[in-house]
Amino acid sequence: MKTRSTRCCLAVIATLAVATAQAGPGEDTANALNARYAKTSRDCGGPSKPVFLCEGVIIRATVAKKFWVPQDKNISSGGISASYLRKDARFKSLVYHRNSGFTLFPVFSNPRNKTYEVLCAYPNDAGTDNRKDRGCTDHVQTPAVESNCDVLGIMTGQDWIKRYPADKVRYSEICSFDVRDRRDAHAGPAFMAMIDARNLAGETLFAVQNELRIATWGNNPPNDPPVESTFYTVPPSSTESGLENARANQIEWWIAGKRYLPLVRLDLPATLKADARFSYNAADQAIQPTTAANACARYFDSARFEDLPATATAPAMKSLKVVPSACGREVRDDQTNNFFNELVAAFYRDAAWQGASATQADNVLSMRRQLTCHFVYRRYAPEWTLEPGRALIGIQESGAKQCDN
């Protein structure tokens, strides 16, 4: 005969199994990115609606800790650089060969209450830190006076290539295609001229990313800027994996706005005939998807790493000893990830947790499984212990070991 406690545990396990089988915001985000990448419309319903408003992916490669915050140079110039990735606007590496960054929601499907304005677009990196008009016109280090392409009579991709031949990458002397709202019906064709110029240049411009200038946004996560995802690359798209940088981005976004930010992998095309691809992996996530706002002011009263000595069956390892708060101890499955995310934000970057990464690749999933085990089997134990060095096993097997895998 099953006890009430046993029935409760089995119900929780069943709920967790169903939740695991369902697609979530991470998979949905990767699918949306790939779908927008694959579309090749020339506008979003008319020439006054440039295609970046609804298709393609606007990405910004970053290395800053608070990746979304405008730098001093962005505030003084009034512009921020990004790139546009689409099936007909490919490139094989990010600016400075970086390996992480973030994507913005397209303006026409932006769920946040703040938007942004794309000012101009260059077929390749244009050294915009040294340009006037928010990075869209004159390069201050050249004797000539650069301007928007239409001012120079350059209206198409073919015009651009004729003026700037594809024998080499030109950074400082090129013009930008003005795509501001003020250009009305000329904005859409101007943006497509940027894409056409890249394709006419072939391998020469494929080697470098294009460059957009966006009006400097604010600093009010999760609405401004409207960040859609953080991403990382791996070789050959970059010299090394940027996964830990993207995880740090997830953590900083959670700390700033208590909002889950999907983490995806971006594989850039190695050749002109290949395609970029975004993919989601649950094991990559440091911060976990949530379905509700935090229900507790704090989920644990204290937590600290201690040394766990070796036993006959397990090596010495670090153990995170957690004392749940009264509120945290009573949360149910819809708040499990909120609890876990607060632990991740506080301790994931601790050397004690990071040290497990070399031997236990699934350490994040293992730590979450151990936390879930305590909710199911040891909810009212005074102290919970979580070890990043333990293997990821099934919850019932973990429960049979008192959550000490």
C-alpha angles and dihedrals in degrees: 000000000000116000122226088253092053092049089050092051093048091049092053092047090051091050091050091049092053092048091051092052094053123086114248141195092286095058090042091053094050090049092049092049092050092047093052091045091055097052118093106185117150094225142356098256104317141011093272090061109071115212095245087073091072112006140046125030127279108210135180121197112214144172099186119117093231092040098186098051114105112243122232090260090054092052094048095045097038093228141091126201125234138151136236120229123192139138089269095037103055131158131175103223142023127248111291086003090279119174106212143035142124143272130228126224110252111255095245094053100034111138093191125090094239127067134187138223126235106214106185143343133222123197088229141010105304106187090248096174085077098046133096129232095049090311097308106104139019120030105219095211097060127077092227124075110242120203143167112306096243090057087058093047093254105137106152140041089253091054090052094051091047090055095040109030118213095239089106143358111272116200111171107030101051127105127233129233108239110225101168120137090254090071090064110178092012094060097076096048090045092057092047089050087061090053093044091052091054092051093047089052092055118182093003096069095028086074092064135043124251118243132230125186114216125190108258110270129210134257108247112118133232094019106035111070098022097227114189102185146338118237142190136200134214132200129327089028087054136004092255140006118283095198096116091049090053091047089053088052090053091050095048091048090051092049091049101045109004089238128132112240114199114238116212137175118239119206109192120208115266092202137028090253094053128083134229117243136196119207137180126219121182090211090061094060119102093175113048128222115267131200099199141026119270109289095195130060083218130002099203133032093208141356132178140163118245134176115262111204122230120267134195090271104030138042124239112281145164117271126200107215111203129190106196120219118242089258094044093051092057100047118119133218095289089063100039093098092046089056092046093047091057089054091048092049091052102038115014093091092047112115089237091063096036091053090066093059093080093059104024114044092179093053094127093051090043092053091049091048090052091051090050089049090057091051091051102038110014105027094140099041108124093235133022123209125207124183120195090200094063121103121253108254137161118289095240091051089048091049091052087059093049088255091297093115 
